[in-house]
Amino acid sequence: MESEVVLGEKAKNPCVSICKLQDDICIGCGRSREEMKSWKGMKNKERKAVNALAAERLHALRKARKKKK
């Protein structure tokens, strides 16, 4: 899964208020603990990169859960 980073838009916080970590990755938004802590201090470009990584992680987590069932 490829995520496209659009530079003109402001990055949105991916938090969905689930905030449960599995292997140091939030199962709600896909960010690492460090990325969540650093979010407010990040520049927009950094946030977009984190959002792209988080989306890939969530996809992988969901795929792994389906295999377990």
Residue pairs with C-beta under 8 A, 6 or more apart in sequence:
1 55
1 56
1 59
3 51
3 52
3 55
3 56
4 52
5 48
5 49
5 52
6 48
7 45
7 48
10 44
11 44
11 47
11 48
11 50
11 51
12 51
13 39
13 47
14 29
14 30
14 31
14 51
14 54
14 55
15 28
15 29
15 36
16 28
16 29
17 28
18 26
18 27
18 28
18 29
19 26
19 28
20 26
20 27
20 28
21 27
21 33
22 61
24 32
24 33
25 31
25 32
25 57
25 61
26 32
26 33
26 36
27 61
29 36
29 54
29 58
30 53
30 54
30 55
30 56
30 57
30 58
30 61
31 39
31 50
31 53
31 54
31 57
35 50
35 53
35 54
39 47
39 50
42 50
